[in-house]
Amino acid sequence: MKLYKYVKDKINLLLGFIIYCIVILEYSNAMEINKNAIIVIISISCIFFMTGFFINYWRKNKYIKEIQNVIDNLEEKYLISEVIKKPRMQENLAYYRILKKANKSMIENVTNVRTAQREYKEYIESWVHEIKMPITICKLLCENNKSEITNKIDEEIEEINNYVEQVLFYARLDQVSNDFMIRKINLGDIIRNVLAKNKKLMIQNDMKVENKNIELSAYTDEKWLEFILNQIIINAIKYRKQQRSEIIIEVLEYKEKVKLSIKDNGIGIKKSEIDRIFDKGFTGTNGRSQKKSTGIGLYLCKRLCEELGMVIEVKSLENEYTNIIITIPRIKKINES
């Protein structure tokens, strides 16, 4: 608390003391009291008043700084009333009790919200696992009864499956650190798994894939990286050109990292939209024209990369290409779970 602000708050007290001194002076003059005695009385009064004034300021300022220090180091700041010292001054004690009551209500509300969120996430995860079964059965039915119609149905089912995956990973987003397992993996295995998963979709859309130098290792979580790559590949297919579509996947090797590059020759991204493609819910011009974009896929990729100690970036030229690059550590930077 700044001194001038404290003085401003106590201006009525200061004015009262000044009026007191004026009254004493006028009364002393009227009573013809010795001027030296008057000066001594007023001086002593000023000394006592100013001493009390500044001691009170010092105590309040110290208390405020202690509270500020506590709250700066407190992760859940709404618990401030549970950890600060109980004040001695009655004025501060009244505010302290009011704060305790308010915080008690806040803690109860936070607990209720967290319980509701946990139950909702548990339901979502349960629902995702349940819905996976009919999706798998439908895919098997399409596989065993191949026709032009079932191929189209299978394509739509795969899109449903992708959205279901997004729901599951989104529900787990704030618990990534409890779920991932960092270990040394072969990037070629991950890339082949993702391509195999989307093989039928790429064949149906006459899309070619070229792999370059993918048999390299890095430290990351296999499951989460596979999800990230899957979202990127699906986007490359979704925003492809109608003719001679291709994806080039290349791994560039450095001393302490690798750069996983996924480049397509699709419709690209507008220059004005590149900085926003990882924003939650952003679909852009291409997404609105496709009428299938949720703006969640790349947002999840960005968040997961941040949690895993990876960096994701994009380069693109409209109507020419889109190149997404993921930088992955080659040394162990995150402790294994």
SVG drawing of the C-alpha trace seen along z (x, -y; Angstrom):
<svg xmlns="http://www.w3.org/2000/svg" viewBox="-25 -37 49 98">
<polyline fill="none" stroke="black" stroke-width="0.4" points="0.0,0.0 1.4,-3.4 1.8,-6.0 0.0,-8.7 -3.0,-6.4 -3.0,-5.7 -2.9,-9.5 -5.8,-9.9 -7.8,-7.3 -7.1,-9.0 -7.7,-12.6 -10.6,-13.0 -8.5,-12.0 -5.7,-14.5 -8.3,-17.3 -9.7,-16.5 -6.2,-16.7 -5.5,-20.0 -8.8,-21.4 -7.9,-20.2 -4.6,-22.1 -6.4,-25.2 -8.9,-25.0 -6.1,-24.5 -4.3,-27.5 -7.4,-29.8 -8.3,-28.6 -4.8,-29.3 -4.7,-32.7 -8.1,-33.5 -6.9,-32.4 -3.6,-34.3 -1.5,-31.1 2.2,-31.4 3.1,-30.9 6.0,-28.7 3.7,-26.4 1.3,-26.3 4.1,-25.4 5.2,-22.6 1.6,-21.2 1.0,-21.3 4.5,-19.8 3.9,-16.9 0.5,-16.3 1.9,-16.3 4.7,-13.9 2.2,-11.4 -0.3,-11.8 2.3,-11.3 4.0,-8.4 0.7,-6.6 -0.3,-7.5 2.9,-6.0 3.0,-3.0 -0.6,-2.2 0.5,-2.6 3.5,-0.3 1.4,2.4 -1.2,2.3 1.3,2.2 3.2,5.2 0.0,7.2 -1.0,6.4 2.5,7.4 2.3,10.7 -1.1,11.5 0.2,10.5 3.2,12.8 1.0,15.7 -1.4,15.3 1.4,14.9 2.7,18.3 -0.7,19.9 -1.7,22.1 -5.4,22.1 -5.9,18.5 -9.4,18.8 -8.0,20.7 -6.3,17.5 -8.5,17.2 -7.4,20.7 -3.7,19.9 -3.4,16.2 -2.8,15.4 -5.7,14.2 -5.4,10.5 -5.4,8.8 -7.0,5.5 -10.8,5.6 -11.4,3.8 -9.3,6.3 -10.8,9.2 -14.2,8.3 -13.1,8.4 -11.3,11.6 -14.5,13.3 -16.4,12.0 -13.7,13.4 -13.8,16.8 -17.6,17.1 -17.3,16.0 -14.4,18.5 -16.3,21.3 -19.1,20.8 -16.6,20.6 -14.8,23.8 -18.2,25.7 -19.1,24.4 -15.6,25.4 -15.9,28.8 -19.4,29.3 -18.2,28.1 -15.2,30.4 -17.3,33.4 -19.7,32.6 -16.9,32.3 -15.3,35.6 -18.6,37.4 -19.2,35.9 -15.7,36.9 -16.2,40.4 -19.5,40.6 -17.9,39.3 -15.1,41.9 -17.6,44.6 -19.8,43.5 -16.8,43.4 -15.8,47.0 -19.5,48.1 -19.9,46.4 -16.7,48.0 -18.4,51.4 -21.2,50.5 -18.8,48.5 -16.5,51.6 -19.5,53.8 -20.6,51.4 -17.2,51.3 -17.0,55.1 -20.4,55.3 -19.3,52.9 -16.1,54.9 -18.0,58.1 -20.6,56.6 -18.5,54.5 -20.4,52.3 -20.4,48.7 -22.9,47.9 -21.1,49.7 -17.9,48.0 -19.6,44.6 -21.1,45.8 -17.7,47.0 -16.2,43.6 -18.8,41.8 -18.3,44.3 -14.6,43.6 -15.4,39.9 -17.7,40.6 -14.9,42.6 -12.5,39.7 -15.0,37.4 -15.4,39.9 -11.6,40.0 -11.6,36.2 -14.2,36.3 -12.2,38.8 -8.9,37.0 -10.6,33.6 -12.1,35.1 -8.7,36.2 -6.9,33.0 -6.4,31.7 -5.1,35.1 -2.5,35.6 0.4,35.5 -1.2,38.4 -1.8,40.4 1.3,40.2 4.3,42.4 7.4,40.9 9.8,43.5 12.0,44.1 9.9,44.9 10.5,45.6 8.7,42.9 8.4,45.2 6.1,47.5 3.9,44.7 3.7,43.3 2.9,46.7 0.1,47.2 -1.5,43.9 -1.3,44.5 -2.7,48.0 -5.6,46.6 -6.4,44.1 -5.4,46.4 -8.9,47.0 -9.8,43.3 -6.6,42.3 -7.3,45.0 -10.9,43.8 -9.6,40.2 -6.7,41.3 -4.1,39.9 -0.5,40.9 2.0,40.9 5.7,40.7 7.9,41.5 11.4,40.1 13.9,41.1 11.2,42.1 13.1,44.9 14.4,42.6 13.8,42.7 12.7,40.0 11.3,39.6 7.5,39.1 4.2,40.8 3.2,43.3 -0.5,43.0 -0.7,39.3 1.7,38.8 -0.4,41.2 -3.5,39.2 -1.7,36.0 -0.5,37.5 -3.9,38.9 -5.6,35.5 -3.0,34.0 -3.4,36.8 -7.2,36.5 -6.9,32.8 -4.6,33.3 -7.2,35.7 -10.1,33.4 -8.4,30.3 -6.8,32.1 -6.8,31.1 -9.1,33.1 -6.3,34.3 -2.8,35.6 -3.1,35.3 -0.1,36.4 1.4,36.3 5.1,36.3 6.2,37.4 9.8,36.8 11.8,36.9 14.8,34.5 17.5,35.5 19.3,33.1 21.6,33.7 19.0,33.4 15.8,33.4 14.0,34.5 11.6,32.6 8.6,34.6 7.3,32.9 3.9,33.7 3.5,31.8 0.6,32.0 -0.1,30.3 -3.7,29.4 -5.7,26.2 -3.5,24.5 -4.3,21.9 -4.9,18.2 -2.0,16.1 -4.3,14.1 -5.5,17.3 -2.2,19.2 -1.7,17.7 -5.2,18.8 -5.4,22.4 -4.5,23.8 -7.1,21.7 -9.9,23.6 -13.0,23.6 -11.3,21.8 -12.4,23.3 -11.3,20.7 -12.4,20.2 -11.6,23.8 -13.4,25.3 -16.6,23.3 -16.6,24.3 -16.2,28.0 -19.0,27.7 -17.4,30.6 -14.7,28.8 -15.1,28.4 -12.0,26.4 -11.0,28.9 -8.5,31.2 -5.6,28.9 -6.3,27.2 -5.9,30.6 -2.7,31.2 -1.2,27.9 -2.2,28.6 -0.9,32.2 2.4,31.1 2.8,28.5 2.1,31.1 4.6,33.6 7.4,31.0 7.1,30.9 6.6,27.9 4.2,27.8 4.3,25.2 2.7,24.7 3.8,23.2 1.4,22.9 0.7,21.2 -2.8,20.9 -3.6,23.3 -0.1,24.7 0.7,26.7 0.4,27.0 3.4,28.2 3.0,29.1 6.3,29.7 6.5,31.3 9.7,31.0 10.3,34.0 13.2,34.4 15.7,37.1 16.8,37.1 14.8,37.8 13.5,34.5 10.4,35.6 10.4,38.3 8.7,41.5 5.4,42.1"/>
</svg>
